[in-house]
Amino acid sequence: MSDHLRVVYAEVLERPTHEIDDDVDFFELGGNSLLATRLVNRVRARFGVSVAMRDFWGSFGGGVRRGGGAGGQCAGRLGAA
């Protein structure tokens, strides 16, 4: 997991980056569907990567799912490259 992406997760979840662990679920950290939308939009704005909500959604709650579009790696859980 990129430190840059970890920062985005921390911003959206309003948590310190040290709490954003590769194996911790987005929802366990306080995430919800509205925050997931915010996360997708922020990733798109910050990194210029077009990702669909489904690229994140299928992975929230476990594992890594490869995103479409620019081929970015998106995950509800940050680990597993």
Secondary structure as the mmCIF struct_conf table of DSSP 4:
data_model
#
loop_
_struct_conf.conf_type_id
_struct_conf.id
_struct_conf.beg_label_comp_id
_struct_conf.beg_label_asym_id
_struct_conf.beg_label_seq_id
_struct_conf.end_label_comp_id
_struct_conf.end_label_asym_id
_struct_conf.end_label_seq_id
HELX_RH_AL_P HELX_RH_AL_P1 ASP A 3 LEU A 13
TURN_TY1_P TURN_TY1_P1 GLU A 14 GLU A 14
HELX_RH_3T_P HELX_RH_3T_P1 THR A 17 GLU A 19
TURN_TY1_P TURN_TY1_P2 ASP A 22 ASP A 23
BEND BEND1 VAL A 24 VAL A 24
TURN_TY1_P TURN_TY1_P3 PHE A 26 GLY A 30
HELX_RH_AL_P HELX_RH_AL_P2 SER A 33 PHE A 47
HELX_RH_AL_P HELX_RH_AL_P3 MET A 53 TRP A 57
TURN_TY1_P TURN_TY1_P4 GLY A 58 GLY A 61
BEND BEND2 GLY A 62 GLY A 63
STRN STRN1 VAL A 64 ARG A 66
BEND BEND3 GLY A 68 GLY A 68
TURN_TY1_P TURN_TY1_P5 GLY A 69 GLY A 71
STRN STRN2 GLN A 73 ALA A 75
BEND BEND4 GLY A 76 ARG A 77
#
